[in-house]
Amino acid sequence: MQIIVLGGGIGGLAISALLARQGKDVILVEKNNFIDDHGAGIQISSNAQKVLYELGILDLFWKVADEPSLINIREIKSFKKLFTVPIAEFSNNVFNGGYHHIHRQDLIDLLLLRAKELGVTIFQNEKINRINETKEKVFLYSESGKSYEGNMLIAADGLNSVSRKYLFPDHQPKFQNLSAWRTCIKFDKNIPDVFVDPNLFISKNLHLVTYPIRDNSILNCVLIAKDSSVRNESWKQAATFTDIAPLLNNTNQAVKKIFLQNKIINKWGLFEHKLKKWHSKRIVMIGDAAHPMLPFMSQGASASLEDSYALSVFLENYIDLPDTFSKFQRFRYRRVEEIQKISSRNRYAFHQSTFLRKFIFTILRLMPSILIHRLKRVYNYDIVSQIKN
Ligand SMILES: Cc1cc2nc3c(=O)[nH]c(=O)nc-3n(C[C@H](O)[C@H](O)[C@H](O)COP(=O)(O)OP(=O)(O)OC[C@H]3O[C@@H](n4cnc5c(N)ncnc54)[C@H](O)[C@@H]3O)c2cc1C
């Protein structure tokens, strides 16, 4: 049984390693060379760390990731603190696991090393532009003229999945009239102290997330605001400070200063995808290919790790492939939907008028259990025990 995994991002590398560990024959095909300077910081919460543990790389992950002790929620104009989430304390006492920030590239490096150690055959710089599924096989054709043949395809080819286009050519994602602008800045003495801890700065129709990564040497910044000018869905449309300057008019001067530090700003248009099916008879999609996430809970990478673990368990001793894929989807669909719902509620809370924001955060200060309950539903999820039951 030859398994092909398309896409060597977070989900693709994880599923390849997990299946190779079971002794399965896995080929992974990736369009890049696993070096991507554009990928910025990502959040990996306790639910995903359970998968890193299963992969045998959690200790290495802790060595390179940053563990924040708190996250401040602030007004973006005055920087006034509205609320502080004691995230390390919550992690230790409530979520049964860690909460970390990491440079996406560093996580890719760890997963790639593990996949290689476990014997995954890797083809890089191979962009797949055509897929064909027959009764017995799946064929992949690359831009360079090569072809790959397997009995099943696990499509982990991300946001702009070519597999999704092949399986569901009529699927149309819905633009949310929101975009994210991402940049990474060298942390030096020009960066005000307020940025040393992770922050969520909020204001009407706009918010900014900042946190340090790589041992406080880089400040990861993601600005999310209303926008109507997006043509296609991509992580890395080039943008400039001039593009975002009007959005920053009502923010603290320090925010402008931050975005002026680095000329490389990437724009990412936010789309909602509602796919009812994630698979055919021989092809199954995982991660962003199946269910791209809006970034209000920062769960894109974590959800693809959960998917990978779940699919690897379903495939361990499977008999009927389409039935296994359909069981996998049923198992994951509800969980992914729940994360999407919580994420949408955050969008509502972050982008309110000043009056409503004050009200929401006053309630949270009085009843932090509301927040704990919401975070627990996402972070306390244990994929390993859930799948056993
Ligand atoms: C450049 C980039 C920057 C990102 N930045 C952030 C960020 O700042 N914050 C955040 O939270 N999340 C970010 N993400 C997304 C986050 O990493 C994903 O939500 C998460 O990794 C989901 O995992 P995935 O495996 O489904 O997809 P991804 O990790 O996106 O992996 C998909 C992989 O498939 C490969 N691929 C795609 N099409 C083809 C093809 N036709 N042929 C061969 N290979 C193909 C891609 O090169 C990529 O390696 C970024 C992703 C990318 C690719």
The ligand as an SDF file (V2000), in Angstrom:
LIG
                    3D

 53 58  0  0  0  0  0  0  0  0999 V2000
    3.8730   30.7120    4.1000 C   0  0  0  0  0  0  0  0  0  0  0  0
    2.9380   30.4290    5.2330 C   0  0  0  0  0  0  0  0  0  0  0  0
    2.8450   31.3460    6.2650 C   0  0  0  0  0  0  0  0  0  0  0  0
    1.9840   31.1250    7.3360 C   0  0  0  0  0  0  0  0  0  0  0  0
    1.9310   32.0250    8.3390 N   0  0  0  0  0  0  0  0  0  0  0  0
    1.1380   31.8150    9.3940 C   0  0  0  0  0  0  0  0  0  0  0  0
    1.0750   32.7520   10.4580 C   0  0  0  0  0  0  0  0  0  0  0  0
    1.7070   33.7780   10.4330 O   0  0  0  0  0  0  0  0  0  0  0  0
    0.2570   32.4580   11.5110 N   0  0  0  0  0  0  0  0  0  0  0  0
   -0.4950   31.3160   11.5500 C   0  0  0  0  0  0  0  0  0  0  0  0
   -1.2140   31.0690   12.5280 O   0  0  0  0  0  0  0  0  0  0  0  0
   -0.4610   30.4300   10.5520 N   0  0  0  0  0  0  0  0  0  0  0  0
    0.3440   30.6590    9.4770 C   0  0  0  0  0  0  0  0  0  0  0  0
    0.3840   29.7670    8.4670 N   0  0  0  0  0  0  0  0  0  0  0  0
   -0.5660   28.6840    8.4630 C   0  0  0  0  0  0  0  0  0  0  0  0
   -0.4050   27.6490    9.4000 C   0  0  0  0  0  0  0  0  0  0  0  0
    0.9310   27.2540    9.3280 O   0  0  0  0  0  0  0  0  0  0  0  0
   -1.4490   26.6510    8.9440 C   0  0  0  0  0  0  0  0  0  0  0  0
   -2.7470   27.0260    9.3980 O   0  0  0  0  0  0  0  0  0  0  0  0
   -1.1860   25.3310    9.4680 C   0  0  0  0  0  0  0  0  0  0  0  0
    0.1510   25.0460    9.2490 O   0  0  0  0  0  0  0  0  0  0  0  0
   -2.0980   24.3240    8.7940 C   0  0  0  0  0  0  0  0  0  0  0  0
   -1.3220   23.2560    8.4030 O   0  0  0  0  0  0  0  0  0  0  0  0
   -1.4760   22.5460    7.0090 P   0  0  0  0  0  0  0  0  0  0  0  0
   -0.5100   21.4260    7.0690 O   0  0  0  0  0  0  0  0  0  0  0  0
   -2.8850   22.2700    6.7340 O   0  0  0  0  0  0  0  0  0  0  0  0
   -1.0110   23.5850    5.9150 O   0  0  0  0  0  0  0  0  0  0  0  0
    0.3820   24.2750    5.7220 P   0  0  0  0  0  0  0  0  0  0  0  0
    1.2090   24.1950    6.9330 O   0  0  0  0  0  0  0  0  0  0  0  0
    0.0910   25.5910    5.1260 O   0  0  0  0  0  0  0  0  0  0  0  0
    1.1140   23.3250    4.6260 O   0  0  0  0  0  0  0  0  0  0  0  0
    0.7250   23.1810    3.2910 C   0  0  0  0  0  0  0  0  0  0  0  0
    1.9310   22.7210    2.5090 C   0  0  0  0  0  0  0  0  0  0  0  0
    1.5490   22.2610    1.2340 O   0  0  0  0  0  0  0  0  0  0  0  0
    2.4750   22.7190    0.2760 C   0  0  0  0  0  0  0  0  0  0  0  0
    1.7900   22.7640   -1.0170 N   0  0  0  0  0  0  0  0  0  0  0  0
    0.7100   23.5220   -1.3330 C   0  0  0  0  0  0  0  0  0  0  0  0
    0.3230   23.3100   -2.6070 N   0  0  0  0  0  0  0  0  0  0  0  0
    1.1780   22.4030   -3.1030 C   0  0  0  0  0  0  0  0  0  0  0  0
    1.3150   21.7860   -4.3940 C   0  0  0  0  0  0  0  0  0  0  0  0
    0.4870   22.1010   -5.3970 N   0  0  0  0  0  0  0  0  0  0  0  0
    2.3040   20.8830   -4.5870 N   0  0  0  0  0  0  0  0  0  0  0  0
    3.1510   20.5600   -3.5620 C   0  0  0  0  0  0  0  0  0  0  0  0
    3.0790   21.1380   -2.3390 N   0  0  0  0  0  0  0  0  0  0  0  0
    2.1100   22.0210   -2.1100 C   0  0  0  0  0  0  0  0  0  0  0  0
    2.8830   24.0810    0.8150 C   0  0  0  0  0  0  0  0  0  0  0  0
    4.1000   24.5250    0.2800 O   0  0  0  0  0  0  0  0  0  0  0  0
    2.9470   23.8250    2.2940 C   0  0  0  0  0  0  0  0  0  0  0  0
    4.2130   23.3860    2.6910 O   0  0  0  0  0  0  0  0  0  0  0  0
    1.2040   29.9520    7.3700 C   0  0  0  0  0  0  0  0  0  0  0  0
    1.2980   29.0200    6.3250 C   0  0  0  0  0  0  0  0  0  0  0  0
    2.1610   29.2380    5.2680 C   0  0  0  0  0  0  0  0  0  0  0  0
    2.2720   28.2000    4.1670 C   0  0  0  0  0  0  0  0  0  0  0  0
  1  2  1  0
  2  3  1  0
  2 52  2  0
  3  4  2  0
  4  5  1  0
  4 50  1  0
  5  6  2  0
  6  7  1  0
  6 13  1  0
  7  8  2  0
  7  9  1  0
  9 10  1  0
 10 11  2  0
 10 12  1  0
 12 13  2  0
 13 14  1  0
 14 15  1  0
 14 50  1  0
 15 16  1  0
 16 17  1  0
 16 18  1  0
 18 19  1  0
 18 20  1  0
 20 21  1  0
 20 22  1  0
 22 23  1  0
 23 24  1  0
 24 25  2  0
 24 26  1  0
 24 27  1  0
 27 28  1  0
 28 29  2  0
 28 30  1  0
 28 31  1  0
 31 32  1  0
 32 33  1  0
 33 34  1  0
 33 48  1  0
 34 35  1  0
 35 36  1  0
 35 46  1  0
 36 37  1  0
 36 45  1  0
 37 38  2  0
 38 39  1  0
 39 40  1  0
 39 45  2  0
 40 41  1  0
 40 42  2  0
 42 43  1  0
 43 44  2  0
 44 45  1  0
 46 47  1  0
 46 48  1  0
 48 49  1  0
 50 51  2  0
 51 52  1  0
 52 53  1  0
M  END
$$$$
